[in-house]
Amino acid sequence: MDLHEAIHRRHTTNGAFADRPIDPEHKRAILELAARAPSHFNSQPWRFVVVEDLERRRALGRIAGESMRDLMEDGRFWQQYRKYFRLTPEEVAASKDGIHIDNIPSVLKPFAKYIFSERGAAMMNTFRVPNVLGNDARKLVENSPMLLGIALSHEVYKPAS
């Protein structure tokens, strides 16, 4: 498969991963390709952290789940990401980008257009949606066979002003 075909065939999934470790050859290829990514002045200021240990994945999963729940409960998630959500296939077709909200609990579907209002966020909290999605985030992270962290040193990182 050439690069053009690989890019066109790729897709994002938030579903469960295969319950097996990453093949060492695949892991080596992932890290080699990541290390060869272009950088400013070939500085390659990143460091990679590979996490395969189950207890560490569980700990990171708890953090991911709690973070998702907290972001949703206090409304920051909806404010920050509203511009990316599409509520209908027609919106997706018109914008040609974003995330189609097609996998929400059926009880919430009639209320989808209100999700991004204060009232909608309160309703989501009443139905405990942040807990459900936080739990999904936790499971996704902790059940991943390998996590790859990418970090910058404090000397390199310059926050936008």
N, C-alpha and C positions, 0 to 999 in steps of 0.2 A: 504494500500500500504506500503510495507517495504522500507527501505532506499535505497537498491540496485535498486529497481524498480523506485523509485522517481528520483534518479540520472540519470538513463538511459532514463527516459521519459521527463526530463526537456529540455527546449529550450529557446533561447534568442529571444526576439522580440523587435523591436523598433517601433511597431505599436501603435495605440491609445489604451489607457486604457479604461476600462468600466467607464461610466459617473455616478459613484456612490461612496459614501464614503467607506472607508475600514471598514468592520465589526469590532466593538470594540473587540470582541473575537479574531479575526485574528490579529489585531494590538497588543493585549496583548501577543499572542503567538509569533509573530515576535520579539518583544522586549525581551521577556523572553529567547528565544532561542539565540538571538544575545548576550545577557548578559552572557550566559553560555558558550560561545565559549572559547576554551582553550587559555591561554595566558602564557607568560614567568613567571615562579614562581607564577602562579595564580594571577598576578598583576592586570589584567583587567584594563589596563591604558586608556581605551576609555570612551567616554561619547557619548550618543546618543541624537540627536536633531530631533524631529518629527515636520515636517512642513505640516500643512493641510490648513492653512489660504490661501485663494485665492490670496490676494494681495502679500503675501510673495512668494508664488509659482510663480506668474507672475514676481516678481522682480528677483528671482533666474533663471527663464526661460530666462529673458533678458540677464543676465550675461552668462548663458550657450550658448545662441545663438551668442552673440557678441564674446565670447571666441572661439567658433568653427569657426566663420567667420574669425577672426583675424589669427588663427593658419593656416587656409587653404590659406588665401590671401598671407601671407608672406612665405609660403612654409614649415613651421615647421611641419605641420601635415603630409605632404607627406614624409618628411625625417624621422620623428620619427616612423611612422607606416608602411612604405613600406614592411618591413619584414613579416607583418601579412596578406597582401592582396594576394588573388589568383584571377587571371583573367579568368580562365576557370574551368569547372568541373573537367577536367583532372588534373589540378594543385592541386585541393582540394583532389582528390583521391590519388595522388602521395604523397602529404605532410601529409595528414590526420590531418591538422590543419589549422588555419587561417580563414580569412573572404573572402567568395566568393563575388566578386563585380558583382552582377547580377541585381541590381536595379538602374541602372544609366540611365539618359535620353538617349533616342534612338539616338539622334543626336551625342552623345559622344561615343557610342559603338565602332565605327570603330577606334577610337583614344585611346581606353582603355590602350593599351600597352605603350603609351607615357605619361600617367598620371604622372608617377613618375620622369619625366625629367623636367629640368627647362622650356623647351619649353611647355611641357604638363601643368605644373602649371600655366604658363602665359595664355595658352588657357583656362584653367578652370576659371581663373579670367575674361577673356574676355566674357565667357558664363555666368558669374555671379554664378557659381556653389557654391562658398563659401557662397553667400547670401542665396541661396536656402537651402543648408544643415544647415546653421546657423539658418534659420527660422524653419526648421524641428526640430532641437535640442531645440529651444525655446519652440515650441509647445509641444514637448514630456515632457519637465520638467514642464511647467505651467499647462498642462492638466492631470498630474499625480494626483491621488486623495490624495496621501501622499508621502512626500519625507522623507527619513531617512538619516540624516547626521551622520557620525561617526568621532569623533574628538579626538585628543591626546593633552594633555597639553604640553606646551613648555618644561617643566622639563623632560618629558618622550621622546619626539621626538629627535632623534639624526640623523641628515642627514648623508648620506654616504660620506666618505671623498675620 
